[in-house]
């Protein structure tokens, strides 16, 4: 039996193109082959006329922020089923087959579920994750991946009664029944309107909680915060400006940035058995792509990246002598480092 080695899963509330979001992406790519192959799945925003622009901005941000890792970034415009941009089109979603990191972000949670549920793109994403690819979900995509999805627009904008809809249930294969709620401490409504709990407000969210079946764990993620799930160490780490709230059987636990907790705090975790829930044709295609991938890729050496990060830390504490010494060590390794507004940039000598 094939042994799975699932990659990291990062659940971002917001701020994927902010400094805190950039730190999250850097944390992820340090665990990947360099240069990392990044696929940006456009689906959650596929109903918007400017969805390509939304995805393109994320791509531009990652090119700048991860420039020292030389990312190979591909946009996957899988916007809507039964169109030329279908998430079931094998040619369209080909970049997912070899992706080391797959990102999905803002848009509509319920739209993402309608377009991705049981699609070829979704099955390919799951298979790549089982084989080591990291996944970063933000905002609407975070909500959509739960067992139940919060129909934010339908309730908050259209006025439908509080209810849940079936989600993509990404974590179900791991024995976890999760409801994922980004924007947990949102305060856009100011003193007039409670927009916390992903714009539901505390009173309305209490009613929503009563509608969930037993055994579900609610994961509330504060703005500009993330939950990093490591299946290898079976630990969860909270990063960013806020915290993560777990609600299980009516009991709440708050974990602030920098804290960690065991993966089993989310439920009875276990690894799935492949290719459960994935069509054999998709599983075989992903395995073939994995087998044909080059063993090594030209890259900036990991030790050079470590020196750059060490130099950045020296500059942050204004230790200019150490920073100069580290620049010399980087140069001796064959690289020039240039300081730019987006951060240090490496160029071969």
C-alpha positions as CSV (number, residue, x, y, z in Angstrom):
1,X,0.0,0.0,0.0
2,X,1.2,3.5,-0.9
3,X,2.3,5.5,2.2
4,X,0.8,8.9,2.2
5,X,2.8,12.0,3.3
6,X,0.2,14.8,3.2
7,X,1.6,18.3,3.0
8,X,0.9,21.3,5.2
9,X,-2.6,22.8,5.2
10,X,-2.9,26.5,6.0
11,X,-6.2,28.0,6.8
12,X,-6.0,31.8,6.5
13,X,-8.8,34.1,7.6
14,X,-7.7,37.1,5.5
15,X,-4.6,39.1,4.4
16,X,-3.1,36.6,2.0
17,X,-1.3,39.5,0.3
18,X,-0.3,41.3,3.5
19,X,3.0,41.1,5.3
20,X,1.6,38.5,7.7
21,X,0.3,36.5,4.8
22,X,3.7,36.7,3.1
23,X,5.3,35.2,6.3
24,X,2.8,32.3,6.1
25,X,3.8,31.6,2.5
26,X,7.5,31.7,3.3
27,X,6.9,29.3,6.2
28,X,5.3,26.9,3.7
29,X,7.8,27.2,0.8
30,X,10.8,26.5,3.2
31,X,9.4,23.0,3.4
32,X,9.2,22.5,-0.4
33,X,11.5,21.8,-3.2
34,X,13.0,25.0,-4.7
35,X,11.9,26.5,-7.0
36,X,8.4,25.7,-5.8
37,X,5.7,25.1,-8.4
38,X,2.7,27.2,-7.3
39,X,-0.8,26.8,-8.7
40,X,-3.5,29.4,-8.0
41,X,-7.0,28.0,-8.3
42,X,-9.3,30.8,-9.4
43,X,-12.6,29.0,-8.7
44,X,-14.0,30.8,-5.5
45,X,-14.0,34.1,-7.4
46,X,-15.0,32.6,-10.8
47,X,-18.4,34.3,-10.8
48,X,-16.8,37.7,-10.7
49,X,-16.0,39.5,-13.9
50,X,-12.5,40.4,-12.7
51,X,-11.7,37.0,-11.2
52,X,-8.5,36.8,-13.4
53,X,-7.4,40.1,-11.9
54,X,-8.0,38.8,-8.4
55,X,-5.9,35.7,-9.0
56,X,-3.3,37.7,-10.9
57,X,-2.8,40.0,-7.9
58,X,-2.0,37.1,-5.7
59,X,0.4,35.7,-8.3
60,X,2.2,39.1,-8.5
61,X,2.4,39.3,-4.7
62,X,4.0,35.8,-4.5
63,X,6.5,36.5,-7.2
64,X,7.7,39.5,-5.2
65,X,7.5,38.0,-1.8
66,X,9.0,34.7,-2.7
67,X,11.5,36.0,-5.2
68,X,14.4,34.3,-3.5
69,X,12.7,30.9,-3.9
70,X,12.2,31.5,-7.7
71,X,8.6,30.3,-7.7
72,X,7.1,28.9,-10.9
73,X,3.5,30.2,-10.7
74,X,0.6,29.1,-12.8
75,X,-3.0,30.4,-12.8
76,X,-5.7,27.8,-13.1
77,X,-8.9,29.7,-14.4
78,X,-11.3,26.9,-13.4
79,X,-14.2,29.3,-13.1
80,X,-17.4,27.5,-13.9
81,X,-18.6,24.1,-14.9
82,X,-19.9,23.4,-18.4
83,X,-18.0,26.4,-19.8
84,X,-14.6,26.7,-21.6
85,X,-13.2,27.3,-18.0
86,X,-14.5,24.1,-16.4
87,X,-12.9,22.6,-13.3
88,X,-13.4,19.3,-15.1
89,X,-11.2,20.1,-18.1
90,X,-8.0,18.0,-17.8
91,X,-6.0,20.4,-20.0
92,X,-7.1,23.5,-18.0
93,X,-6.2,22.1,-14.6
94,X,-2.9,20.5,-15.7
95,X,-0.8,22.8,-13.5
96,X,-2.3,21.1,-10.5
97,X,-0.7,17.7,-11.4
98,X,2.8,18.8,-10.5
99,X,2.0,21.7,-8.0
100,X,4.0,21.8,-4.8
101,X,1.7,24.5,-3.4
102,X,-2.0,25.1,-4.3
103,X,-3.7,28.3,-3.3
104,X,-7.4,29.2,-3.2
105,X,-8.7,32.4,-1.8
106,X,-11.5,35.0,-1.7
107,X,-14.9,34.8,-3.5
108,X,-18.1,33.0,-2.5
109,X,-18.0,29.9,-0.4
110,X,-21.2,28.4,-1.8
111,X,-20.1,29.1,-5.3
112,X,-16.8,27.4,-4.7
113,X,-18.6,24.3,-3.4
114,X,-21.0,24.2,-6.4
115,X,-18.2,24.4,-8.9
116,X,-15.7,22.1,-7.2
117,X,-17.6,19.4,-5.4
118,X,-16.7,16.0,-7.0
119,X,-14.9,17.9,-9.8
120,X,-11.6,16.8,-11.5
121,X,-9.9,19.8,-10.1
122,X,-10.9,19.1,-6.5
123,X,-10.0,15.4,-6.8
124,X,-6.6,16.4,-8.2
125,X,-6.0,18.8,-5.4
126,X,-6.7,16.2,-2.8
127,X,-4.4,13.6,-4.5
128,X,-1.6,16.1,-4.8
129,X,-1.9,17.0,-1.1
130,X,-1.7,13.3,-0.2
131,X,1.6,13.1,-2.1
132,X,3.1,16.1,-0.3
133,X,1.8,19.3,-1.9
134,X,1.0,22.1,0.5
135,X,-2.4,23.8,0.5
136,X,-3.2,27.4,1.4
137,X,-6.8,28.4,1.7
138,X,-8.0,31.9,2.5
139,X,-11.3,33.5,3.3
140,X,-14.1,32.0,1.1
141,X,-11.9,29.0,0.3
142,X,-11.3,28.3,4.0
143,X,-15.1,28.3,4.6
144,X,-15.8,26.1,1.6
145,X,-13.5,23.3,2.7
146,X,-15.4,22.4,5.8
147,X,-18.0,19.7,6.3
148,X,-20.6,22.4,6.3
149,X,-20.3,25.8,4.7
150,X,-21.6,29.1,5.9
151,X,-23.6,30.8,3.2
152,X,-22.3,34.2,4.0
153,X,-23.6,36.3,1.1
154,X,-27.0,34.6,1.2
155,X,-27.6,35.4,4.9
156,X,-25.7,38.6,5.3
157,X,-26.5,40.3,2.0
158,X,-29.7,38.6,0.7
159,X,-31.4,38.1,4.1
160,X,-32.0,34.3,4.1
161,X,-32.6,32.6,7.4
162,X,-29.5,31.3,9.2
163,X,-28.7,27.8,7.8
164,X,-25.7,25.7,6.7
165,X,-25.1,23.9,3.4
166,X,-22.9,20.9,2.7
167,X,-19.3,21.9,2.2
168,X,-16.4,20.3,0.3
169,X,-15.5,18.3,3.5
170,X,-11.8,18.2,2.8
171,X,-11.0,17.0,6.3
172,X,-13.7,14.3,6.4
173,X,-11.2,11.8,4.9
174,X,-9.1,12.4,8.0
175,X,-11.9,11.6,10.4
176,X,-12.5,15.3,11.2
177,X,-15.9,17.0,10.9
178,X,-15.0,20.7,10.8
179,X,-16.8,24.0,10.3
180,X,-14.3,26.7,9.3
181,X,-15.2,30.3,10.1
182,X,-12.7,33.0,9.0
183,X,-13.2,36.7,9.9
184,X,-14.0,35.5,13.4
185,X,-13.3,38.8,15.1
186,X,-14.3,41.0,12.1
187,X,-15.2,44.6,13.2
188,X,-16.1,46.3,10.0
189,X,-19.5,47.1,11.3
190,X,-18.0,49.3,14.0
191,X,-20.2,50.1,17.0
192,X,-23.4,49.9,15.0
193,X,-23.4,46.4,13.6
194,X,-21.8,43.2,15.0
195,X,-20.0,41.7,12.0
196,X,-17.9,39.2,14.0
197,X,-18.3,35.5,13.3
198,X,-17.8,36.0,9.5
199,X,-20.4,38.9,9.4
200,X,-23.0,36.9,11.2
201,X,-22.7,38.6,14.6
202,X,-22.6,36.7,17.9
203,X,-26.4,36.4,18.4
204,X,-27.1,35.0,14.9
205,X,-24.1,32.8,15.1
206,X,-25.4,31.3,18.3
207,X,-28.5,30.3,16.4
208,X,-26.3,28.8,13.7
209,X,-24.4,26.7,16.2
210,X,-27.7,25.1,17.4
211,X,-28.3,23.9,13.8
212,X,-25.1,21.9,13.6
213,X,-25.2,18.1,14.2
214,X,-23.3,16.6,17.2
215,X,-19.6,15.9,16.7
216,X,-18.8,19.0,14.7
217,X,-15.8,21.2,15.7
218,X,-16.1,24.8,14.8
219,X,-12.8,26.5,14.0
220,X,-13.0,30.3,14.2
221,X,-10.0,32.2,12.8
222,X,-9.3,35.9,13.5
223,X,-8.6,38.4,10.9
224,X,-5.0,38.3,9.6
225,X,-4.4,35.0,11.3
226,X,-3.9,31.5,10.2
227,X,-4.0,27.9,11.4
228,X,-1.1,25.8,10.1
229,X,-2.0,22.1,10.2
230,X,1.0,19.7,10.0
231,X,0.0,16.1,9.3
232,X,3.6,14.9,9.8
233,X,3.9,16.1,13.3
234,X,0.1,16.0,14.0
235,X,0.3,19.5,15.4
236,X,-1.6,22.7,14.7
237,X,0.2,26.1,15.0
238,X,-1.5,29.5,15.2
239,X,0.2,32.4,13.5
240,X,-0.6,36.0,12.7
241,X,-2.1,38.9,14.6
242,X,-5.0,37.2,16.3
243,X,-6.0,33.7,17.5
244,X,-8.0,30.6,16.7
245,X,-11.1,29.6,18.7
246,X,-12.3,25.9,18.8
247,X,-15.8,25.1,19.8
248,X,-16.6,21.5,20.5
249,X,-19.7,20.3,22.3
250,X,-20.4,23.8,23.5
251,X,-16.9,24.3,25.0
252,X,-14.7,27.0,23.7
253,X,-10.9,27.1,23.6
254,X,-8.8,30.1,22.5
255,X,-5.3,29.7,21.1
256,X,-3.3,32.9,20.4
257,X,-0.6,33.4,17.9
258,X,2.5,31.4,18.6
259,X,0.6,28.6,20.5
260,X,0.1,25.1,19.2
261,X,-2.2,22.2,19.9
262,X,-2.5,18.6,18.9
263,X,-4.3,17.8,15.7
264,X,-6.6,15.4,17.7
265,X,-8.1,18.5,19.4
266,X,-10.0,18.9,16.1
267,X,-11.5,15.4,16.3
268,X,-10.6,11.7,15.9
269,X,-7.8,12.2,13.4
270,X,-6.5,9.4,11.1
271,X,-4.9,9.1,7.7
272,X,-7.1,8.1,4.8
273,X,-6.5,5.1,2.6
274,X,-5.8,6.0,-1.0
275,X,-7.4,6.2,-3.4
276,X,-10.6,6.6,-1.3
277,X,-12.9,9.3,-2.6
278,X,-10.7,9.9,-5.7
279,X,-11.6,8.4,-9.1
280,X,-9.0,5.9,-10.2
281,X,-8.4,7.8,-13.5
282,X,-7.4,10.9,-11.6
283,X,-5.4,9.1,-9.0
284,X,-3.4,7.3,-11.7
285,X,-2.8,10.5,-13.6
286,X,-1.5,12.2,-10.5
287,X,0.8,9.2,-9.7
288,X,2.1,9.2,-13.2
289,X,2.9,13.0,-13.0
290,X,4.6,12.4,-9.6
291,X,6.8,9.6,-11.1
292,X,7.8,11.7,-14.1
293,X,8.7,14.8,-12.2
294,X,12.4,15.7,-12.2
295,X,14.3,14.4,-9.2
296,X,16.1,17.7,-8.7
297,X,15.5,21.2,-9.8
298,X,18.0,24.0,-10.2
299,X,17.6,26.3,-7.2
300,X,19.1,28.8,-4.8
301,X,20.9,26.6,-2.2
302,X,19.0,26.2,1.0
303,X,22.1,27.4,3.0
304,X,22.1,30.7,1.0
305,X,18.5,31.3,1.8
306,X,19.3,30.6,5.4
307,X,22.1,33.2,5.3
308,X,19.7,35.8,3.7
309,X,17.1,35.2,6.5
310,X,19.9,35.5,9.1
311,X,21.0,38.8,7.5
312,X,17.5,40.1,7.6
313,X,17.3,39.4,11.3
314,X,20.6,41.2,11.8
315,X,19.3,44.2,9.9
316,X,16.1,44.2,11.9
317,X,18.0,44.5,15.1
318,X,20.3,47.1,13.5
319,X,23.4,44.9,13.8
320,X,25.0,46.3,10.7
321,X,28.4,44.6,11.3
322,X,26.8,41.1,11.3
323,X,24.7,42.0,8.3
324,X,27.8,43.0,6.3
325,X,29.6,39.8,7.3
326,X,26.6,37.8,6.2
327,X,26.5,39.6,2.9
328,X,30.2,38.6,2.3
329,X,29.3,35.0,3.1
330,X,26.4,35.1,0.6
331,X,28.8,36.6,-2.0
332,X,31.3,33.9,-1.3
333,X,28.6,31.4,-2.1
334,X,28.1,33.0,-5.5
335,X,25.2,35.3,-4.9
336,X,24.6,39.0,-4.7
337,X,21.9,40.2,-2.4
338,X,20.1,43.5,-3.1
339,X,17.7,45.2,-0.7
340,X,14.4,46.2,-2.2
341,X,11.1,47.6,-0.7
342,X,9.7,44.1,-1.1
343,X,12.6,42.5,0.8
344,X,16.1,41.1,-0.1
345,X,16.6,39.9,-3.7
346,X,19.1,37.3,-4.7
347,X,21.0,37.3,-8.0
348,X,23.7,35.0,-9.1
349,X,27.1,36.6,-9.4
